[in-house]
Amino acid sequence: MSPSLLTWLSGSVLLLGAGVLTTLLPRLHSRRRDRLVAWSTARAAIDSATVSRDAATTPVPEADGLLARAERLAADDGGVTAAREAAGYARRADELWQARR
C-alpha cells in the first residue's frame, strides 16, 4: 500500500468520524435538555397541585388519584412522554382542587 493511499484512507476515516460526531452530539444534547425541561415542568406542576390539595377545604378523590398517578410517574423517572403525562395529571388535579375552593 502506497503512503499516498494510506494518507487518503486515514483522512477519509477521520472526516467520516468528525461528520458522525458533528451530527450526533447536538442531537444527544437536545434530547437531554428536552428531558430535563419536561421533568422540571412536571415537578413544578406536581408541587402546584400539592399546594392546592393542602389548601382545599374538601377532599376531591379524583384529584387525589390524579396526583398519585403523577407522583408515581415522577418516581419512575421515565422519558419526555412520561414527564408530559405526569404534568398533565398534576395540572388536572390542580384544576379540580381550585374549582372546589
N, C-alpha and C positions, 0 to 999 in steps of 0.2 A: 504494500500500500504506500503510495507516494505521500510525502509530507503535505503537499497541497490538498490532496483529497482528505487527509486526516484533519486538516485545519477547517475545511469546509463542513465536514461532518460534525466536528466539535462545535463550530459556530451555529450550525442548524439546530443541534440539540439544545444549546444554551438559549437560542432565540425562541424555540418552542416552549421550553420551560418558563422563560420570562413571560411569554404570552399567556400561558396557563395560570401562572400566579397573578398576573395583572387582571385576569378575568375573575378568578375565584375569590381573592381576598376582599374586594369590595362587596361581593355578594354575601360572603360569610359575615362581614362586619354589619351589613344592613340587616340581615336576619337576626343577629344577636341584639342589635339596637331595637328592632321591632318587638322582639320578645320582651326585652326589659321594659319598654314603654307600655306594652299591653298589660304586663303584670303590675306595673306601677298604677295604671289606671284602675285595674281590678281591685287592688288593695285599697285604693282611695275610695272606691265605691262601697267596698265592704265596711270600711271604717265609718263612712257616712251613714250606711244602713244601721250599723251598730248604735250610733248616736241616736238615730231616730227611734230605734227599738227601746233604748233606755229612756227616751223622753215620752214615749207613748203611754197614754193613761189606761188603755185597754189592750188586752192581748189580741194578736192577729195571727192565728195558727198558720194561715197560708204564707204570710210574710216570714214567720219563723222557719218554715220549711225551705223557702227560697234562700234565706240567709244561710241556713245549714248546708244547702247544696253548694252555694258559692264558697263557703269556708272549706268544704271538702275538696272542691276543685283546686283551691289555693294551696291546700295542704299537699295535694298530689304533685303540684308544680309542673303542670304539663306545658304544652306549647302555646302559641299565639291564639289558636282557636279555643282552647280551654280557658285562657285568660279572658277572652271576649265573652265567652259563655258565663263565666263567674261574674264579670262586671254586669252583664245583663240581668242575672238573677238578683244581684245585690241592688241594682237600680230599681227593679220592680218591687222588691221588698221595701225599699226606702219609700217609694211612692205609696205603697199600701199603708205604711205606718203614718206617713204625713197626711194621708187622706182621713185617717181616723182621729187626728188631733183636732 
